[in-house]
Amino acid sequence: MRYLIRVAKALVFTGLVFVGAAAYADDAPAHVTDKQLSDAKCAIGMEKFLPGDYFYCLGAQNYGTQHIEAAQRFFKEAASWASKPAQYVLGIMALNGDHQPMNRPLAYAWFTLAAERNTPRFVQPRDTLKATLTKDEATKAEALLADMRNTYADAVAAPRAERRYHDGMASLKDTPGTSYCMEGTQDFRDLAQGKTQPSCPPTAQIVQYVDKQANNVFEDWTGHVTVGALQPAGSP
């Protein structure tokens, strides 16, 4: 069980939105500490574009500081915005009884949602758990899924998330000038140390960053359409 918790932490770490750079699985350390999770910088401005990423990051922060109820709430919010890693982590927490009663049917339901795009790293845990379910557990899991799909399945959550993404990217196009100040990119811990952000980054740089993060959020979802490079209003 401790191994599975470490795996969940590593997955949380790899999916975080770090201000200025994205984290990828290949860059994840073998063991992720609570401090690394709590130190994640979650820019509130990302909620305008990719709420799945933003709430996922808040979930990780709160998990790292042992605010488990808040972490679970944020992971569920992220899951409702099509975050497959959030759905998987919620499954791990249910499977392990991580600050909650162990619930194998609920874990399988979350794993099934996480794996619906057939992403291998989510398919394998789903199939492994499925092979161990009793008939009663499988029945309970299907009942849970029937309800959870109304909020968390890609048929509902992914188009909703993509609409938010496209609306946010379109607003960048209408931003006057050639720079964009994303709310929350200046971390309060940096401000406390006297570190200030000299200027807002170019809008084109923000567009490129958000678009890259969108590829992570919509990984393996065949319905996703990438916005691509935008020319903000006022650009030459």
N, C-alpha and C positions, 0 to 999 in steps of 0.2 A: 504494500500500500504506500509506503514511503517513496518507493520508486515512481509510482504513478503520480504522486503529488509533485515530485521533482520534474517529471515530464510535463505536467500541466503548467508549472511555473516557467519552464523553458519555452513552452508554446506561447504563454502570455507575453514573455519578454520579447519574442521574435515578432509579435504582432503589434507592438507598441508604436505609437506615433511620437517620435522624438523630434523636437523642434530643430529644423535644419537638416535632418537626415532620416531616412527610413531604415529600420532594422530588418534584416533578413535572416532566414533560418540558418544559413551557412555561417553567420556571424555570431550565433548564439553560443554562450558559454555552456559547458557541460553541466554546471550547477548554477542556478540562478538564486541569488539571495533575496531575502525580504527587502533589504536596503536598495538593491538594484531596482526592484519593482516600485518601491515607494519614491525613488528618485526620478521616476519617469516624468517628463515635462509634457503635460497635456494642454495644448493650446485651445482655449475655448472657441476661438475662431474656426476651428476645424468642424465644429458642430454644424456650421452653416453649409458645409460641403459633404462631409462624411461622418455623420453622427455615429455610425457603427464603429469607426476608428476612435472617435473621441470618447465615447462611453466605455469602450474596451480599455482604453488607457486609464480612465478613472477607476475602473474595476481593478486593474492591476495595482494602481497606487494604493487603493484601500485594502487590497489583499496584503500588500507589503507592510502596511501599518497595523495589520490584524483587525481592521474594521470589516469583519467578514460579512455582516448583514448588508452593509453599504456596498461592498464589493459585488455581492450576489445581485443586488438590485441594479447596479450599473452594468454588469454582464448581461442581465436579462434585457435591459434597455438596448444594449449593443446587439443582442441576438435578434431583437425585433426590427433592427435595421440591417438584417442579412449578414451579420458577422458570424461566419462559420467557426472561427476559433473561439468566440464567446460561447457558442452552443456546445462546442466540444469541452471547454473548461467547465461549464455547468454540469455536463455529464460526468466528468471526472469527480467533481465535488459530490455529486449524488452517489456515485459508485463507491467512493471512499468513506462516505459519511463524514465529510469534511465540515465540521461545525454544524451538522445536521444529521438526522437519522439516515442510515444507509438505505438507499432506495434503488434497487437494480432496474425495475421497470422504468423509472424516471430517467436513470442514466442511459438506458437503451433508447428511450425516446429522444433525448438530446443528441446522442450519437447518430441516430438515424437522420435527424435534421441536419446535423453537421456534414453528413456524408452524402447528401442528396445530389451533389454535383459530381460525385464519384472521384473526389480528390483522394488519392491513395492513403495519405496519412490519417484521414478520417474514416475511410472505408475499413481498414484493417482492425481498428479497435471495435467498430460496430459489429463486424463479423465474428470477432473473437468472443465478444460478450453474448451475441445472439446464440452461439453454440452452447452456452452454459445456462441459458434461461430455462426455467421450468415452464410447463404449459400454462400454469396459472400466471406466472410472471409475464409471459409473452402476451397473454390476453389483457393483462393490466396495462402493459406498454402500448398496445394498439389502441386501447381506450384513451390513454393519455395523448397519444399522437393525434387522434381524431380531433381533439380540442386544441392542441398546441399548433397544429398546422394552420389554424385560422389566423394566427399572429406571426409565427416564426418561419413558416415554409417559404421557399423562394417565390412561389406563385403570388404571395402577398408581400413579403418583406423586401425582396430584391427590386421589383419595379418601384416600390415606395422609396427605397434608398436611392435608386438611380434618378428618380425625379428630383430629389433633394440635391443630388450631385450636379445635375444639369442646371437646375435653377441657380445654384451657387456659382457655378462656372460662368453662367450667362451674366450674373451680376458683376463679375470681374471685368467682363468686356465693357460694361458701362461705367466702370470706375474712372473718374477723371484723373488725368495725369498718368505717369508711367511707373508709379510705385504703389505698394499696397501694404497697409499696416494691419496685420492679422492680430486680433485681440488675444492676449494671453501668450504671445511669443516671448515677451519679456518676463522671465520667471521672477516671482517675488523674492526667491532666495538670492538671485543675482542682485536685485535691487538693494537688499539688505546688506550686501557686501560692497555696495557702491558701484556695481557694474551696470552700465547703461547701454542700451542699443543705440548706436550712432545714427542710424537711419533705417527707414523701412526698405525692404528688398524690392527689386523691380517686380512689377506685376507679372511679367512673363516668367520669372523664376517661381513665383507662387503657383502659377498655372501649371508649370511643369511638375512641381512637387506634389500638388494635389492630384494631378492626373496619374502620377506614379503610385500614390497611395490608393487611388481608385482601382488600379489593376490588382492590388492586393485584396481589397474588399470584395471585388467581383470575380476573384480568381475562379476559373472553370465554369462560370455562369455563362451559358451560351447566348443569353439575351442581352449581354452588356454591349453598349456602343460607346467607344472612347471619344471624348470630345476633341482631343488633340490640341495643337497650339492655337491660342486665341490672340487676336490683335486688339488690345484694350483701346477704348475710346481715347482719343488724344494722342495715340502713337503716330509717329511719322509714317 
